[in-house]
Amino acid sequence: MAELFVGAGRRSDSSSWEGYEVQTRWCRVELDPLDRAETLLNGVVDPGRLDVLASLLSRFEVGFVLELSDESGDLLREIAG
């Protein structure tokens, strides 16, 4: 999945044996493969840009669920694609 982000002009760096960190000015997420079919995205995204991230993942044609939580962990918004 990191290759898809790089192909879309985003920066990606290896962060573990199999994981990658993807960064933009408004997003910093870790991509951790769970198995061949799923990758966990975990990190910080500007709440006003959550739709941009969802659009990017849709363009990659991958299924996803994005959850936006506040500082106390309460779910504020969920986007599935």
Residue, then its C-alpha position, 0 to 999 in steps of 0.5 A: m500500500a505504501e507504493l500506492f501512496v508514493g505513486a500518488g506523490r506522497r512521502s513514505d519511509s520504512s518504519s519496521w520490518e513490514g511497516y511504513e510511515v506515510q506523511t503529508r503536511w496534513c497526515r502522518v500514518e503508519l501502514d502496518p500489514l496485518d495479512r495479505a488482505e488487510t493493512l492497518l492505518n494508524g496515525v494523525v490526520d487533520p480532521g478537515r482532510l479526512d475526506v481527502l484521505a478517504s478519496l485517496l484510498s477509494r482511488f487506490e480501489v482498496g476497501f477501508v474504514l477510517e475512524l476519527s476520534d477525539e483526544s479522549g478516544d470518543l468516536l467522532r466520525e467513521i467513513a467506510g469505502 
